[in-house]
Amino acid sequence: MSAFIVERGTQGFLAGKKENKLGMRASETAEIIFDHCRIHKDQLLGKEGEGFVQAMKVLDGGRISIAALSLGIAKGAYEAALRYAQERHQFGQPIARFQGISFKLADMATRIEAAELLTRQAADFKDRGLKMTRESAMAKYYASEVCVQVANDAVQIHGGYGYTKDFPVEKFYRDAKLCTIGEGTSEIQKLVISREILRS
C-alpha cells in the first residue's frame, strides 16, 4: 500500500454527497469518488509500499487530537451543567445542593481530570518523539467514553430543558458520540491497548 497526493481538479477525482450527520455539523463530511483517476508517480507521498505505516503513525497522533476534542466537549457540557445546577432552584434551594446532582457533578469533574492527564501524557510522549501507540489509544479511548458519559449526565441534570435546543447541552450530547468512533472506535482502541500491553 502506498500513499499519494491527489490534487483537486484531477480528472476522475470527484466529490460525492455531503453526509447529513447527527452531530459535528460544522465539520463537513463527504464521500470522494475515484473514477478512472490516473496519477503520476511524482505524487507518491513518502516511499512506495509504506502507506500503511504512514497511516498508522498519523492515527497515533490523530487519536491525541480526538482525546483533546473529547475533553473540550466534556468540559463544555460539565461547565454548562454546573452553572445550571447552581442557578436552577427547586424546593427553595439550588439543585446543586441535592446529593443526587452534586455526586453526579463530582463524578463528571473527576473523570474529566483523569482524561486530561491521560491526554497530556500522550501529547508529552509525542512532543518528545517517543513511541506513543499505547498512550494515545488509552487517552482517546478513555477521554471519548468520558465525553459521552459527561454529556449524557449534563442533559440529565438539565432535565427536560436538556432535550431542547435552548440549552447547549443538547449539542454537546450530539457531538460527543463521534469521539467514540472517529480515529478508530472504542473497540479498536481496546484492541490496540491489549496488543501493546501483551507485547511488553
C-alpha positions in Angstrom: 0.0 0.0 0.0 1.3 3.4 -0.9 0.1 7.0 -0.2 -0.4 9.6 -2.9 -1.4 13.3 -3.0 -4.3 13.8 -5.4 -4.9 17.4 -6.3 -8.4 18.8 -6.6 -9.4 19.1 -10.2 -7.6 15.8 -11.2 -9.6 14.1 -13.9 -11.6 11.2 -12.4 -11.4 12.6 -8.8 -14.8 13.8 -7.8 -16.7 14.9 -4.6 -19.7 12.8 -3.7 -22.6 13.5 -1.5 -22.3 15.5 1.7 -23.4 13.4 4.7 -26.3 14.6 6.9 -24.8 13.8 10.4 -26.2 13.6 13.9 -23.6 15.9 15.3 -20.4 17.8 14.5 -22.4 19.5 11.8 -20.0 22.4 11.5 -17.4 19.9 10.2 -18.5 18.7 6.7 -18.1 15.1 5.8 -18.5 14.0 2.2 -17.6 11.0 0.1 -14.8 11.1 -2.5 -15.0 9.2 -5.8 -12.2 7.9 -7.9 -13.5 7.0 -11.4 -10.7 6.0 -13.8 -8.5 8.5 -11.9 -4.8 8.4 -13.1 -2.0 10.0 -11.2 1.7 10.4 -11.8 4.5 8.7 -9.8 5.7 12.1 -8.7 2.5 12.3 -6.5 3.8 9.5 -4.3 3.9 10.6 -0.6 6.9 9.1 1.1 8.3 5.8 -0.1 6.5 3.2 -2.1 4.9 0.4 0.0 4.9 2.5 3.2 1.4 3.8 3.0 0.1 1.6 5.8 2.9 2.5 8.2 2.3 6.2 7.4 -1.4 5.8 8.1 -0.8 4.1 11.5 1.6 6.9 12.5 -1.0 9.5 11.6 -3.6 7.6 13.6 -1.4 7.7 16.7 -1.3 11.5 16.6 -4.9 11.8 15.5 -6.0 9.9 18.5 -4.5 12.5 20.7 -6.4 15.1 18.8 -9.7 13.2 19.3 -8.9 12.9 23.0 -8.4 16.7 23.2 -11.6 17.2 21.3 -13.4 14.9 23.7 -12.0 16.9 26.6 -13.3 20.2 25.1 -16.8 18.8 24.7 -16.8 17.2 28.1 -15.6 20.4 29.8 -18.2 22.4 27.9 -21.0 20.1 29.0 -19.8 19.9 32.6 -19.5 23.7 32.9 -23.0 24.2 31.5 -24.4 21.6 33.9 -22.5 23.1 36.9 -23.9 26.6 36.0 -27.4 25.3 35.5 -27.3 23.3 38.8 -26.3 26.4 40.7 -29.0 28.6 39.1 -31.9 26.2 38.9 -33.9 26.2 42.2 -36.3 23.5 43.5 -37.8 23.3 46.9 -36.2 26.6 47.9 -32.6 25.8 47.0 -30.3 25.3 44.0 -30.5 21.7 42.7 -26.7 21.5 43.1 -27.3 21.1 46.8 -29.1 17.8 46.3 -26.8 14.8 46.7 -28.1 13.2 43.5 -26.9 16.2 41.5 -23.8 17.0 43.5 -22.5 13.4 43.3 -23.1 13.5 39.5 -21.1 16.7 39.2 -18.3 15.2 41.3 -18.1 12.1 39.0 -18.0 14.4 36.0 -15.2 16.5 37.3 -13.1 13.5 38.4 -13.5 11.7 35.1 -12.6 14.9 33.1 -9.4 15.3 35.2 -8.3 11.7 34.7 -9.0 12.0 30.9 -7.0 15.2 30.7 -4.0 13.6 32.5 -4.0 10.7 30.0 -4.3 13.1 27.1 -1.4 15.3 28.4 0.8 12.2 28.9 0.2 11.0 25.3 0.9 14.6 24.0 4.1 14.7 26.0 5.2 11.4 24.5 4.5 12.7 21.0 6.3 16.0 21.7 9.4 14.1 22.9 9.4 11.8 19.9 8.7 8.7 21.9 6.5 5.8 20.8 3.0 6.6 21.9 0.7 4.0 20.4 -0.5 2.7 23.7 -0.7 6.1 25.4 -2.6 7.7 22.5 -5.1 4.8 22.3 -5.6 4.9 26.1 -6.2 8.7 26.0 -8.5 8.5 23.1 -10.5 5.6 24.5 -10.9 7.0 27.9 -11.5 10.6 27.0 -14.1 9.8 24.4 -16.0 7.5 26.7 -15.9 10.1 29.4 -17.1 12.7 26.9 -20.2 10.7 26.1 -20.9 10.0 29.8 -20.5 13.6 30.8 -22.6 14.9 28.0 -25.3 12.4 29.0 -25.2 13.5 32.6 -25.3 17.1 31.6 -28.5 16.5 29.7 -29.9 14.6 32.7 -29.1 17.5 35.1 -30.9 19.9 32.9 -34.0 17.6 32.9 -36.5 18.4 30.1 -34.6 21.6 29.2 -31.6 19.5 28.3 -33.6 18.0 25.5 -34.3 21.3 23.9 -32.1 23.4 21.6 -32.5 26.4 24.1 -29.6 25.0 26.1 -26.1 24.0 24.8 -26.0 20.5 26.4 -28.2 19.2 23.6 -25.5 20.0 21.1 -22.7 18.6 23.3 -24.7 15.4 23.6 -25.0 15.0 19.8 -21.3 16.0 19.2 -20.0 13.6 21.8 -20.8 10.4 20.1 -18.4 10.9 17.2 -15.5 10.9 19.6 -16.0 7.2 20.3 -16.0 6.4 16.6 -13.5 8.7 14.8 -9.8 7.7 14.5 -10.9 4.2 15.5 -13.8 3.0 17.6 -13.5 2.3 21.3 -13.4 -1.4 20.5 -10.4 -0.8 18.2 -8.7 1.2 21.0 -9.1 -1.8 23.3 -7.6 -4.0 20.6 -4.6 -1.6 20.2 -4.1 -1.3 24.0 -4.3 -5.0 24.6 -1.8 -5.8 21.9 0.6 -3.2 23.3 0.4 -4.4 26.9 0.7 -8.1 25.9 3.7 -7.3 23.7 5.7 -6.0 26.7 
